[in-house]
Amino acid sequence: MSRPVPYARTIVTDDGVPIDAAHLPGDKDLGIVLAHGFTLNWQRPAVWRVATRLNKFGGVVTFDFRGHGRSGGVSTVGDKEIKDVAVAVGYVRELGYRRVATVGFSMGASIVLRHAGLIGDVDAVVSVSSPGRWYYRGTRPMRLVHLAIENRVGRMVAKAILKTRISKGKWDPVPLPPDDAAALIAPIPLLIVHGDKDHYFPVDHARQIYAAANDPKDLWIIPGFGHAESGAGPHLIRRIGKWVRGAVGLDTDAAPARTVDPVPPDVGPVAMDGANKLA
């Protein structure tokens, strides 16, 4: 039997921004909202690979954040984008999915944390390669990101080359940071995934989010994993899909451990928090 054909449509946020979204139909028990990283969009190969792999575990709605791809508006790099996640979650529920999980990567990860903490309305949250705090400049890639965001030439380059339109205004007020948002998510199950080779955000960002969050929560520090969609292979995405189904009560044998996961299947040994060392 052939799979249903994916289709795209425009959905509109409560502040009037048109958001380009694609729906990959799947098991009606679970709808997954996939939130991409900064300068990406749902048509980029790395994002589409994640979407199609997650589609094995439920229906998937992936979309372009404001200022990205075919969506309207300008990027506020994590502030107003919670409205984009909110309309995508509403769309998934309108499609008839009985449970909804959000899975975000990098910037998208920080946004799904903020959405879950400030708005809720989801059954599980997965944060992959998220910053734990704002204004981090401790790595060269993040210094380049700030260069693109904070000056006119950088924004022009981002628009011309990366097809990302960035707001020229500063945050006012500064939005709730990811770690503080994580503290508000419980009792929604939360999974935090981070690579020990992340060249944007060191693993202390993941541990910062984990420390702030309340149970139920899980933390996976993946040896050899780099950053976000481009670094996430099929085994890791399969493991995340299994975790999500367990977290929402669909597969009891895949239920979250509720603590730091010592050795997730299919992704190799995992560094544990506290006094434990890399396996």
Stockholm file with secondary structure:
# STOCKHOLM 1.0

chainA/1-279         MSRPVPYARTIVTDDGVPIDAAHLPGDKDLGIVLAHGFTLNWQRPAVWRVATRLNKFGGVVTFDFRGHGRSGGVSTVGDKEIKDVAVAVGYVRELGYRRVATVGFSMGASIVLRHAGLIGDVDAVVSVSSPGRWYYRGTRPMRLVHLAIENRVGRMVAKAILKTRISKGKWDPVPLPPDDAAALIAPIPLLIVHGDKDHYFPVDHARQIYAAANDPKDLWIIPGFGHAESGAGPHLIRRIGKWVRGAVGLDTDAAPARTVDPVPPDVGPVAMDGANKLA
#=GR chainA/1-279 SS CCCCCCEEEEEECTTSCEEEEEEECCCTTCEEEEECCTTCCTTSHHHHHHHHHHTTTSEEEEECCTTBTTCCSCBCTTSTTHHHHHHHHHHHHHTTCSSEEEEEETHHHHHHHHHHHHTCCCSEEEEESCCSSSSCCSSHHHHHHHHHHHSHHHHHHHHHHSCBCBCCSCCSSCCCCHHHHHTTTTTSCEEEEEETTCSSSCTHHHHHHHHHCCSSEEEEEETTCCSHHHHCCHHHHHHHHHHHHHHTTSCGGGCCCSSCCSSCTTSCCCBCSTTCCCC
#=GC SS_cons         CCCCCCEEEEEECTTSCEEEEEEECCCTTCEEEEECCTTCCTTSHHHHHHHHHHTTTSEEEEECCTTBTTCCSCBCTTSTTHHHHHHHHHHHHHTTCSSEEEEEETHHHHHHHHHHHHTCCCSEEEEESCCSSSSCCSSHHHHHHHHHHHSHHHHHHHHHHSCBCBCCSCCSSCCCCHHHHHTTTTTSCEEEEEETTCSSSCTHHHHHHHHHCCSSEEEEEETTCCSHHHHCCHHHHHHHHHHHHHHTTSCGGGCCCSSCCSSCTTSCCCBCSTTCCCC
//
